[in-house]
Amino acid sequence: MVNIATATAKYGAQTVTSNQDTVTVPLAALNVVKNSTTTLITAAGQSCPTPSR
C-alpha cells in the first residue's frame, strides 16, 4: 500500500501547505471498512467517526 499525503493549515490569514510525503507499507492483505460519509476535514477538532464493531 502506498500512502501519499499533504496537509494545509492556517497561520493567521495565510494558508500554509506542507511538502508531499510518501510511504510504502508492505502488506500481505488489507481489509478496509468504511462507514462514514465524511471525506473532508474542514475545522480543528473534526474527526472521522470510529467504525462500529
Backbone as a ProteinNet text record, in pm:
[ID]
protein_1_A
[PRIMARY]
MVNIATATAKYGAQTVTSNQDTVTVPLAALNVVKNSTTTLITAAGQSCPTPSR
[TERTIARY]
85	0	90.5	55.5	129.9	39.9	87.5	14.7	85.9	13.2	67.6	-12.2	58.6	-11.6	47.7	-40.4	-3.1	-102.3	-71.1	-161.6	-158.8	-266.3	-268.8	-313.5	-267.6	-303.7	-312.4	-369.8	-378.1	-281.9	-206.2	-120.8	-168.6	-258.1	-328.8	-420.2	-405.4	-487.2	-417.5	-291.4	-212	-231.4	-254.2	-261.8	-122.4	-84.9	46.9	26	91	79.7	209.3	197.2	314.9	372.7	493.6	551.2	475.4	476	415.4	509.6	452.5	532.1	467.8	549.2	502	565.5	486.6	539.7	476	556.1	506.4	505.6	389	372.6	350.4	443.9	425.1	314.5	215.8	103.2	77.7	48.9	7.6	-139.3	-218.2	-360.7	-407.9	-511.9	-567.4	-718.3	-785.6	-931.3	-965.6	-1052.4	-1094.1	-1242.6	-1274.8	-1413.6	-1444.7	-1544.5	-1581.9	-1728.6	-1754.4	-1894.1	-1922.1	-1838.8	-1856	-1867.6	-1950	-1957.7	-1866	-1794	-1700.6	-1582.5	-1562.2	-1450	-1356.2	-1394.1	-1313.7	-1317.8	-1201	-1191.7	-1169.4	-1259	-1254.1	-1230.4	-1228.1	-1210.7	-1137.3	-1067.2	-996.7	-1094.7	-1053.8	-1137.9	-1226.2	-1238.8	-1319.1	-1242.5	-1314.2	-1252.8	-1352.2	-1301.2	-1388.2	-1442.7	-1569.3	-1626.6	-1555.7	-1544.6	-1485.4	-1582.8	-1535.1	-1624.8	-1685.6	-1809.3	-1874.5	-1815.6	-1807.2	-1754.9	-1853.4
-114.6	0	122	222.1	347	457.4	530.6	643.4	770.9	859.8	987.7	1095.8	1185.3	1283.2	1422.5	1520.1	1660.1	1718.5	1833.6	1897.6	2047.8	2112.2	2257.9	2303.9	2421.6	2480.3	2631.4	2695.3	2840.7	2895.4	2997.4	3073.1	3216.2	3254.4	3381.2	3369.9	3459.1	3454.3	3379.6	3343	3278	3126.5	3067.7	2922.4	2868.7	2769.3	2707	2562.9	2523.1	2386.8	2312.1	2190.6	2110.1	2049.4	2000	1920.3	1788.4	1726.9	1594.9	1490.1	1389.5	1279.1	1148.8	1049.2	918.7	809.4	712.2	595.8	471.3	367.2	238.3	141.9	81.2	-13.4	-151	-244.7	-379.1	-454.1	-499.4	-571	-699.9	-804.7	-929.4	-920.2	-848.1	-830.7	-704.9	-645.4	-524.5	-529.4	-513.2	-502	-360	-295.5	-159.6	-161.4	-103.5	-90.5	57.8	100.8	241.4	254.7	334.6	357	504.9	590.9	734.3	801.1	902.6	980.5	1102	1117.7	1228.7	1209	1303.3	1292.6	1411.6	1512.6	1633.5	1687.5	1711.3	1773.6	1922.6	2006.3	2149.4	2237.7	2179.4	2261.8	2183.3	2256	2192.3	2114.2	1997	1915	1816.3	1827.5	1731.1	1600.1	1491.6	1362	1272.3	1170.1	1070.9	981.2	945.6	858.4	724.1	669.5	537.3	431.3	333.8	227.6	147.3	108.5	20.6	-118.8	-185.6	-323.2	-418.4
0	0	0	-78.6	-82.9	-30	69	124.9	82	16.1	-27.5	44.7	114.8	196.5	183.2	190.1	206.7	306.1	358.5	453.9	431.8	472.5	473.1	610.7	648.9	777.6	760.1	856.1	856	960.4	921.6	1012.8	1001.9	1092.7	1076.5	956.4	861.2	739.8	627.1	649.5	544.2	546.3	428.7	416.1	390.3	468.3	456.6	411.5	302.5	250.4	276.7	329.6	359.2	232.8	243.2	136.6	127.9	12.3	-3.7	52.6	118	170.2	126.1	99.2	52.6	135.9	172.1	243.2	183.2	167	119.2	236.1	259	368.8	307.9	331.7	275.6	351.1	276.7	336.9	260.7	335.7	272.8	232	314.1	285	355.3	302.7	362.1	350.4	463.1	465	503.2	426.3	455.3	490	605.1	647	651.7	574.5	570.3	607	707.7	744.3	766.1	709.2	725.4	588.9	582.9	460.2	468.5	581	596.9	504	412.4	319.8	331.1	410.6	419.1	561	616.9	748.1	723.9	774.4	743.3	865.1	986	1105.4	1213.5	1299	1410.4	1496.3	1538.8	1625.5	1552.2	1420.7	1345.4	1331.9	1328.5	1302.6	1232.2	1168.4	1106.1	1215.4	1209.8	1312.8	1318.9	1438.5	1458.1	1410	1331.9	1282.1	1396.2	1381.9	1478.5	1466.6	1577.6	1575.2	1632.4
[MASK]
+++++++++++++++++++++++++++++++++++++++++++++++++++++

